[in-house]
Amino acid sequence: MKNTQAIKRNWDASRTHPFGFKTRRGLNWFTVGLLYAMFYMCRYNFRFAGNGMRAEFGWSTGDIANIAAWFSIAYGTGQLVNGLFCDRIGGRASMLIGAIGSILVNLLIGFSPWTSSFAAFAVMWMMNGYIQAAGTPGMVKINAAWFNKEERGLFSGIFGFMIQSGQAMISMLAPWILGGFSFLAIAVGPGQWRMLFCIPPIFLGLVAIWFYFVSAESPDAAGFPKTIQDDVDNSAGTTVPVLESFKFVFSNPLVWFYAVAYGCTGAVRHAADQLSPLYFEDVLGFNMKTNLPAIASFTLVLVPIVAVCGSVLSGWASDRFFRGNRYPVAMVLYYGEAAVIATATTVMALKLIGPTTSGILLGCLFLVLIAITANSTHSIVGAAAPVDIGGKKMAGFASGVIDSFQYYGAAIGLFLTGMLLDVSLPGNYTVWFGIMTCFAFFGGCAMLSLLLRQKQKPVASRAVIGFMALLVIGGIIVGTRAYRHMKPIAIEHYAAAAQAAFEEGQDKTATGNAQRVLRLAPGHAEAGHIINTMHERQVAAAQNAMAAGDAEAAIEHAQNAINLKGRESTARDLLAEAKALQKAQEAAAKEEPQSTEP
């Protein structure tokens, strides 16, 4: 009873602030959150472009997953580097640098002629990932200076509403863009996925300007000195030398427990977020390129909204009942998440999810449930825990280390998922759910080990770590065997489908299946014959268009030929000639009115 009363007194005391402070903090909190929401708009735009890129460039589901994985590696590495320097230059500077860089890279992708190259697009998207990684450490560092420890869990959950609103906004904006629109003198046709990289940066730029004039690095900078008590370092200022931050964070064992768990959060969260539009199209039969169904848009908007509910509740519980300790709540969430996704895996394996009314409802329901659990751990492990560990001066690097593992975990999960989806039969995403289940359970084990360590039970803690090592070894063995078993079955299926479509004159279907076979078996004779035939047809069509003076059609057919065979294509010179013809025709069209006598 005495302990309960003491906790209540501390709880009430932590909320006693000078007049006007909470209003100023609310304005700062809203401004920082809104800017980070715009970061999300310039990051989650990619998932809506995936289906259009598959259709235009012939990329596979695995290719899209690999691009997302490379983004995660760049983002995770950027978290480490940018988090360290964020503690030196401050959170405001870090967020502004990230905003400006992301605007430039997104516009480059939107207007670049090199997006058809898988390597070129992957490099540009990795650049966006690295630059955007300046945002999270900056956001965490600013908020670390504005909240006491006992307030951070709840406010990190509420703050989750702001950042998740960015995902909700792009989920509402993307269908409008892909459906085609007109604004003043600008008219954009349906299916123009490149516009997904041109419009969101406008919003990011406008909010960045607002952020520059309104936000404050700390209460001291806003005229409220010594208002917040920092448990780690309560001296004046919010910056420290790089080496001091590096030593403090890397030597703290709590960082590594949370980092491993957060890697599992990333594997689940990003697999669900980045691949859900492909799942909607491949499993539920939706058109995600030009005319997104209402239930798909509703689900993608609902996901971040319900995620906020879980974030707020988990943050409040860790503050109210565990005195700012995040791991007990996180452990329960991870194991609950594993149970939910294991159920989804079973339902998918039983073929109960598919393009039927009940199958669509089940498929969407599981995405919503995964979002609640994954984003709850995202909030308390990724936002609150780094602040608790690093305080106002070293929260940037603590966040960078822990959050980098989220994206390294995401990269591993996406690579594995992409490999196994490429050898899965059409409409079967069982491996997608299965891999997420494994990562969720592993995250729970990491938090269980930390719980036992904090309760002074080192032997039991190390036993859990040993069990986790066995899980990794077992997962590698089972996954390798599954891949070897599934690969020949997939090759046989897609080769037969390609041949049947080729004989029926369904060129697009035949090409897609043949390309998929060649990715799995590069020397496959039948698939190679189909691709060569389709390539010759596109080259011939481009030549005919050139002869007829139709530069636009010649460019389209030449680009299709190049997409089929890449650098080996004989259409590369033809494409250059067609573009030269187009420029000459445009120049002639501009000169023609000038030479006409009135």
ChimeraX attribute file (.defattr): number of C-alpha atoms within 10 A of each C-alpha:
attribute: neighborCount
match mode: 1-to-1
recipient: residues
	/A:1	6
	/A:2	7
	/A:3	8
	/A:4	9
	/A:5	10
	/A:6	11
	/A:7	16
	/A:8	13
	/A:9	11
	/A:10	12
	/A:11	16
	/A:12	11
	/A:13	10
	/A:14	17
	/A:15	14
	/A:16	11
	/A:17	12
	/A:18	9
	/A:19	9
	/A:20	9
	/A:21	17
	/A:22	15
	/A:23	10
	/A:24	18
	/A:25	19
	/A:26	12
	/A:27	15
	/A:28	23
	/A:29	22
	/A:30	16
	/A:31	22
	/A:32	31
	/A:33	24
	/A:34	24
	/A:35	27
	/A:36	27
	/A:37	26
	/A:38	29
	/A:39	27
	/A:40	22
	/A:41	28
	/A:42	30
	/A:43	22
	/A:44	22
	/A:45	25
	/A:46	21
	/A:47	21
	/A:48	24
	/A:49	23
	/A:50	25
	/A:51	25
	/A:52	20
	/A:53	20
	/A:54	17
	/A:55	13
	/A:56	13
	/A:57	18
	/A:58	21
	/A:59	20
	/A:60	22
	/A:61	21
	/A:62	21
	/A:63	19
	/A:64	25
	/A:65	27
	/A:66	21
	/A:67	24
	/A:68	28
	/A:69	29
	/A:70	24
	/A:71	26
	/A:72	30
	/A:73	24
	/A:74	25
	/A:75	31
	/A:76	27
	/A:77	22
	/A:78	25
	/A:79	34
	/A:80	24
	/A:81	18
	/A:82	29
	/A:83	35
	/A:84	28
	/A:85	25
	/A:86	32
	/A:87	28
	/A:88	22
	/A:89	17
	/A:90	23
	/A:91	31
	/A:92	21
	/A:93	17
	/A:94	27
	/A:95	29
	/A:96	20
	/A:97	17
	/A:98	24
	/A:99	26
	/A:100	16
	/A:101	17
	/A:102	27
	/A:103	24
	/A:104	14
	/A:105	22
	/A:106	27
	/A:107	20
	/A:108	16
	/A:109	21
	/A:110	17
	/A:111	13
	/A:112	15
	/A:113	10
	/A:114	13
	/A:115	18
	/A:116	18
	/A:117	14
	/A:118	17
	/A:119	12
	/A:120	15
	/A:121	16
	/A:122	20
	/A:123	16
	/A:124	18
	/A:125	25
	/A:126	22
	/A:127	21
	/A:128	24
	/A:129	27
	/A:130	23
	/A:131	25
	/A:132	29
	/A:133	31
	/A:134	31
	/A:135	28
	/A:136	26
	/A:137	34
	/A:138	34
	/A:139	26
	/A:140	28
	/A:141	35
	/A:142	29
	/A:143	29
	/A:144	29
	/A:145	24
	/A:146	26
	/A:147	25
	/A:148	21
	/A:149	23
	/A:150	22
	/A:151	21
	/A:152	26
	/A:153	34
	/A:154	24
	/A:155	23
	/A:156	28
	/A:157	28
	/A:158	22
	/A:159	24
	/A:160	27
	/A:161	23
	/A:162	24
	/A:163	22
	/A:164	25
	/A:165	23
	/A:166	24
	/A:167	27
	/A:168	25
	/A:169	19
	/A:170	25
	/A:171	25
	/A:172	15
	/A:173	17
	/A:174	24
	/A:175	23
	/A:176	15
	/A:177	22
	/A:178	25
	/A:179	18
	/A:180	17
	/A:181	12
	/A:182	10
	/A:183	7
	/A:184	5
	/A:185	5
	/A:186	7
	/A:187	10
	/A:188	14
	/A:189	13
	/A:190	16
	/A:191	19
	/A:192	16
	/A:193	25
	/A:194	22
	/A:195	21
	/A:196	27
	/A:197	23
	/A:198	20
	/A:199	20
	/A:200	25
	/A:201	23
	/A:202	15
	/A:203	16
	/A:204	23
	/A:205	18
	/A:206	12
	/A:207	19
	/A:208	24
	/A:209	12
	/A:210	14
	/A:211	21
	/A:212	15
	/A:213	9
	/A:214	14
	/A:215	20
	/A:216	23
	/A:217	22
	/A:218	27
	/A:219	20
	/A:220	17
	/A:221	11
	/A:222	15
	/A:223	12
	/A:224	16
	/A:225	11
	/A:226	12
	/A:227	19
	/A:228	21
	/A:229	17
	/A:230	21
	/A:231	13
	/A:232	15
	/A:233	14
	/A:234	15
	/A:235	11
	/A:236	11
	/A:237	14
	/A:238	24
	/A:239	20
	/A:240	18
	/A:241	14
	/A:242	17
	/A:243	10
	/A:244	12
	/A:245	23
	/A:246	18
	/A:247	10
	/A:248	14
	/A:249	23
	/A:250	14
	/A:251	10
	/A:252	13
	/A:253	11
	/A:254	17
	/A:255	19
	/A:256	18
	/A:257	20
	/A:258	27
	/A:259	27
	/A:260	21
	/A:261	31
	/A:262	32
	/A:263	27
	/A:264	33
	/A:265	33
	/A:266	32
	/A:267	30
	/A:268	32
	/A:269	25
	/A:270	24
	/A:271	25
	/A:272	21
	/A:273	17
	/A:274	21
	/A:275	22
	/A:276	19
	/A:277	25
	/A:278	22
	/A:279	20
	/A:280	22
	/A:281	18
	/A:282	20
	/A:283	21
	/A:284	22
	/A:285	15
	/A:286	19
	/A:287	16
	/A:288	25
	/A:289	23
	/A:290	20
	/A:291	15
	/A:292	21
	/A:293	13
	/A:294	10
	/A:295	13
	/A:296	22
	/A:297	18
	/A:298	15
	/A:299	18
	/A:300	23
	/A:301	20
	/A:302	17
	/A:303	24
	/A:304	26
	/A:305	20
	/A:306	19
	/A:307	25
	/A:308	25
	/A:309	19
	/A:310	25
	/A:311	29
	/A:312	23
	/A:313	16
	/A:314	26
	/A:315	31
	/A:316	23
	/A:317	19
	/A:318	24
	/A:319	21
	/A:320	18
	/A:321	12
	/A:322	15
	/A:323	16
	/A:324	22
	/A:325	22
	/A:326	25
	/A:327	26
	/A:328	16
	/A:329	20
	/A:330	30
	/A:331	24
	/A:332	15
	/A:333	25
	/A:334	28
	/A:335	20
	/A:336	18
	/A:337	28
	/A:338	26
	/A:339	15
	/A:340	19
	/A:341	25
	/A:342	20
	/A:343	16
	/A:344	26
	/A:345	23
	/A:346	14
	/A:347	18
	/A:348	24
	/A:349	16
	/A:350	10
	/A:351	14
	/A:352	16
	/A:353	24
	/A:354	20
	/A:355	18
	/A:356	12
	/A:357	11
	/A:358	11
	/A:359	18
	/A:360	20
	/A:361	16
	/A:362	18
	/A:363	22
	/A:364	20
	/A:365	15
	/A:366	18
	/A:367	20
	/A:368	22
	/A:369	18
	/A:370	23
	/A:371	24
	/A:372	23
	/A:373	29
	/A:374	30
	/A:375	30
	/A:376	29
	/A:377	32
	/A:378	27
	/A:379	28
	/A:380	31
	/A:381	27
	/A:382	29
	/A:383	30
	/A:384	29
	/A:385	27
	/A:386	30
	/A:387	32
	/A:388	24
	/A:389	20
	/A:390	25
	/A:391	27
	/A:392	33
	/A:393	29
	/A:394	34
	/A:395	37
	/A:396	36
	/A:397	33
	/A:398	35
	/A:399	33
	/A:400	32
	/A:401	29
	/A:402	29
	/A:403	34
	/A:404	29
	/A:405	31
	/A:406	31
	/A:407	30
	/A:408	26
	/A:409	29
	/A:410	30
	/A:411	29
	/A:412	20
	/A:413	26
	/A:414	32
	/A:415	22
	/A:416	20
	/A:417	25
	/A:418	26
	/A:419	19
	/A:420	24
	/A:421	24
	/A:422	22
	/A:423	25
	/A:424	20
	/A:425	16
	/A:426	13
	/A:427	19
	/A:428	18
	/A:429	21
	/A:430	19
	/A:431	21
	/A:432	25
	/A:433	25
	/A:434	20
	/A:435	23
	/A:436	29
	/A:437	25
	/A:438	20
	/A:439	25
	/A:440	32
	/A:441	24
	/A:442	25
	/A:443	29
	/A:444	24
	/A:445	23
	/A:446	26
	/A:447	28
	/A:448	23
	/A:449	25
	/A:450	26
	/A:451	20
	/A:452	16
	/A:453	16
	/A:454	13
	/A:455	10
	/A:456	11
	/A:457	13
	/A:458	14
	/A:459	12
	/A:460	15
	/A:461	22
	/A:462	15
	/A:463	12
	/A:464	19
	/A:465	17
	/A:466	11
	/A:467	13
	/A:468	18
	/A:469	13
	/A:470	12
	/A:471	15
	/A:472	14
	/A:473	11
	/A:474	12
	/A:475	14
	/A:476	12
	/A:477	11
	/A:478	11
	/A:479	16
	/A:480	13
	/A:481	11
	/A:482	14
	/A:483	17
	/A:484	12
	/A:485	12
	/A:486	17
	/A:487	20
	/A:488	14
	/A:489	14
	/A:490	20
	/A:491	25
	/A:492	12
	/A:493	17
	/A:494	23
	/A:495	23
	/A:496	18
	/A:497	16
	/A:498	27
	/A:499	21
	/A:500	14
	/A:501	18
	/A:502	20
	/A:503	10
	/A:504	10
	/A:505	11
	/A:506	13
	/A:507	15
	/A:508	15
	/A:509	15
	/A:510	26
	/A:511	25
	/A:512	21
	/A:513	25
	/A:514	27
	/A:515	24
	/A:516	25
	/A:517	28
	/A:518	19
	/A:519	13
	/A:520	16
	/A:521	15
	/A:522	12
	/A:523	11
	/A:524	15
	/A:525	11
	/A:526	16
	/A:527	26
	/A:528	18
	/A:529	13
	/A:530	20
	/A:531	22
	/A:532	17
	/A:533	14
	/A:534	21
	/A:535	24
	/A:536	16
	/A:537	14
	/A:538	22
	/A:539	25
	/A:540	17
	/A:541	18
	/A:542	28
	/A:543	22
	/A:544	15
	/A:545	20
	/A:546	20
	/A:547	11
	/A:548	11
	/A:549	15
	/A:550	17
	/A:551	22
	/A:552	16
	/A:553	18
	/A:554	29
	/A:555	24
	/A:556	16
	/A:557	24
	/A:558	30
	/A:559	23
	/A:560	21
	/A:561	28
	/A:562	22
	/A:563	20
	/A:564	21
	/A:565	16
	/A:566	16
	/A:567	10
	/A:568	10
	/A:569	19
	/A:570	16
	/A:571	27
	/A:572	17
	/A:573	10
	/A:574	20
	/A:575	24
	/A:576	13
	/A:577	17
	/A:578	25
	/A:579	15
	/A:580	13
	/A:581	19
	/A:582	18
	/A:583	13
	/A:584	13
	/A:585	15
	/A:586	11
	/A:587	11
	/A:588	11
	/A:589	11
	/A:590	11
	/A:591	11
	/A:592	9
	/A:593	10
	/A:594	9
	/A:595	8
	/A:596	7
	/A:597	5
	/A:598	5
